[in-house]
Amino acid sequence: MRALLPVAALLTLAACGDKPAPPPEPLKGGKAAPGEGIRHMFYACADGTKAQASYGRNAAGQANVTLTFRGKTGQLTEFPAASGAKYSAENLLEPDKLLIWWEKNGEATVMESLLDDSAKPEDARTLTTCKLTAPPA
């Protein structure tokens, strides 16, 4: 039994190493008050850009994300998605364009579409894809 104590101590110390904690999950559902339960997430994108998304709820209690992407920051509002979570904002990157942030399982697709009555969802153009990464040091 005494021979096992040093081994147990070493295993305990090894568990306290520099292993990073997994990132928090984006806020989904729930009854958090505005400003509570905000999750700050960081993404590395395929086009070399970085994105930061802070998931939470607006004053009306609707899920939203504050997105910083390509040097611009804005608040996107959630809209129905068959899978994952979709958010959009008008005129964030360019005038007369709708920006769409579609996040699912730590990956996001950034799309844009014309703000036009004739625009169809299938006309949305993918700008880049992004993957969840660790926060900057």
N, C-alpha and C positions, 0 to 999 in steps of 0.2 A: 504494500500500500504506500509506504514512504517513497518508493521508487517512482510512483506515478505522480506525486506532488510536483516535482520539477517539470515534468512534461506538461501537466495541467497549467502551471504558471506560464510556461513558454507559449502555449496555445492561447492563453488569455491575453498576453502581451502582443502576440501576432495579430489578434483580432482588433487591436487598438491602433494599427498602422495607419498609413496615409491613404487608405482606400476611400475614394470619394463617395459621398452619399448619392444615391440616384436622384435625378431631378424630380421636382413635384409634378403631379399631373395637373393639366389645365382644369380650371373650375368648370364643372358640368352640373347643371341643375342646382338643387339646394335652395335655401332661403337666406343666404348671406345678405347682410345689409350693404348698401352702396359703400365701396371703399374697403370692406372687409373681405378676407379670403382671397386677396389679390395674389396671383402667381406670376412671378417674373421668369420668363423663359428666353433663352438665347439660341439662335440658329445660325448655321453656316450654310450659305447658298451656293448652288452649282455654278453661278456666274461670278463667284468670288466676293460677293457682297455678304454682309452680315445683317441679321435682323434681330430686333428685340421685341418681344411681345409680352404685355402685361395683361393677363386675363382677369376679369372681375365682373362687376355689375354696375350699370349706370343708376342715376337717381330714380328711374322708373322700375328698377329691379331687373331690367333686361340684361342678359349676358352680352358682354362686349370685350373688345381687346384694344389696348392702346399700342399701336404698332409704330416702330421706328424702322424705316427701310429706305435705302438710297438717299439718306440725308433729310428725310421728311418724317414728321411724326403726326399722327392723327388717330382719332378714335373711330373704330369700325364697329358696326352693330351686327349682331348675329342674325342670320336668317336660316330658314329650314334647309337641312341637308339630309340626304338619304344615308350618308355615312360620314363620320367625323363631325367637325364643326366649321361652318362657313360664316365669314364676316365680310362686310363690304362698307366702303365709304366712297362718296362722290368727290371728284376733283382733288384727290390727295396727291397723286404724282403729277397728273397733267389735267388741264381744264377739259371739261366735257368727256371725262373718262371715269369709269367705275373701277375701283381697285377691289379685288377679291382675295382674301386670305383664307385658304382652305386647309385646316390642320386635322391630321389624323395620325394617331400613334407615333408622335414625335417627328412627323414629317409634314411639311407644309408646301402647298403649291400657291404661287403668287400669279394671279391672272389680272387682265384688264379687259374692259369692254367699253364700247361707245355708250354714252348716255344719250340714247336715241330710242324713240318709240318703236322703231323697226328692228332694233338689236334683239337677237335671240341668244339664249344661254350658250348654244353651241358655237356662237361667234366669238366667245371670249378667247383671248389670246394668252397663252402661258408665257409669263416673263421669265420665271425661274422656279426651281424647286429648292427647298431648304430642309436641313436636318438639324434636330435638336443637338445642342452641344453644351459643354460645361460653361458656366459663367466666366467672363474674363477675370483674370487674376488681378 
